[in-house]
């Protein structure tokens, strides 16, 4: 029996929304396992700080600015990554946002902003990177979904719709791209403790509701995403495609 490796040396990984939060955590994980990391974001200052942090850990990394809702910017950014590194072996399609409001208070602009970033952005990045991976005849695409793509919680109309859409895109793309040697999967985290969620999770009532919803009785951390994202990026998952893996402390099982 051959033993596949989790080693990502000589792999190039593009992480969208990679300058902070979950994106930066996953970029760090991939880099620690040997990948060269290209992180994308809209804010150059955040990008510079993220690159400095990664490089201090010995990770080869560069920042590429682009708004994922703009096809021209996405196309240009992906071309820049390929020009810089020669290929893209791993895509972590992570850029996203949320506006929490009840249905009757959700404005059209709220819907457009959330779905535009979370779903259209995933589509545009996936399309551009797929063209490169098809040329290479290989690649690992990891779309970042959420438990809210499969369960219902109040005040999440646009966000839940976008994440449910990501789950379906993952299945469709897996079907289309399998003949080209490309695996497409999704990660569906529950609430993860990051600087971006700190305020939300600081409400004791909110925190209790979240921890009580899991089987393990706690909120997730960035460390909980290291194993899953490295696994899906590595050669160990060559026979897994079209799946959404929930990193949720048992929430969806409960």
Secondary structure, DSSP 8 states (H G I E B T S, - for coil): --------TT-EEEEETTTSHHHHHHHHHHHHTT-EEEEEES-HHHHHHHHHHHHHTT--EEEEE--TT-HHHHHHHHHHHHHHHS---EEEE-------B-GGG--HHHHHHHHIIIIIHHHHHHHHHHHHHHHHT-EEEEEE--GGGTS--TTBHHHHHHHHHHHHHHHHHHHHHGGGTEEEEEEEE--B--TTTHHHHTSHHHHHHHHHHSSS-S-B-THHHHHHHHHHHSGGGTT--S-EEEESTTTTT-
